[in-house]
């Protein structure tokens, strides 16, 4: 099969992906070393990126749009059933199973960031909205904030294992395209449309302004 390099991931998708990887580690380290303000800043950045990614999933590049890569759960199961079959990677964007993993991770990250706005560390540090709800509600959301982090680690671990499995069992490198944006595809495959950089920058700026406004409420 004749292959050619095709750009499948725009800069913005790659930015969100790798920045969140770093920020999750930073958030954990900041709390372990009692750098609470740094933890808050990291959380605000995660929330900004997740909100941007949700918006970009509606109006962004073809491979970023939820409508383009979310398929039925049955299609995802069928894809997983072929995991041991060694074959070239002809998916232009997320495969059927990967699309659902994206949705799960975004949901967990959004839950983590939003509950953090209401969290009480127990040591005099509060999220910006913690005092706008009752103490019981803040404690409940703080509990969810702690538990959702463990779920994020579990989902991220599953994601890494899946990437390794694709490399070992199917001979497919899923990491390189997420670094370079380019992927070898059949010569007959149509290149996906990339979204407007100006629109992406405006959307990211709007998300940042929204999160900044929320952060000042406390």
C-alpha angles and dihedrals in degrees: 000000000000112000134194133186113261129184106239105158122053123216092259096057090049091047092053093045099052097033091056090049089056095041094053089056091045092050092052093046093047092055093044090054095041095248093142098165090053088050090053092048091050090049092051089052092050090050091049092052094045092050089048091049091051091051092044088052088065104039106014138090119328093253091049096054118102091213090060100050109025109097133170120294087243090059089051091052091049090052092051089049088062093052094111093051110103108221140137118276107250098163111121093203135352116349121233094270095039091055091061091047089055090053093048093049093047090049092051093046091049090050091049094049097043095048089048088064088065098036127124114205091202090235100082097280118117138181113249093258099039094100092049092069133049120278091248092053091048091051091049093050090045089056091051089048091057095044096045090058089061089049090051090053091049093049092045090050090051089049092053091048090051091051090051091047091053089051096048102034103031101024091235122142108211095169101063095059090051088054101042101023089229127110133179109244135167112287090241094056115110115236112243119246114256119221125244112277090213091054090048092049091049092049092049090048091050091050090049092050091049093051092045090053091051092047090057093055091082 
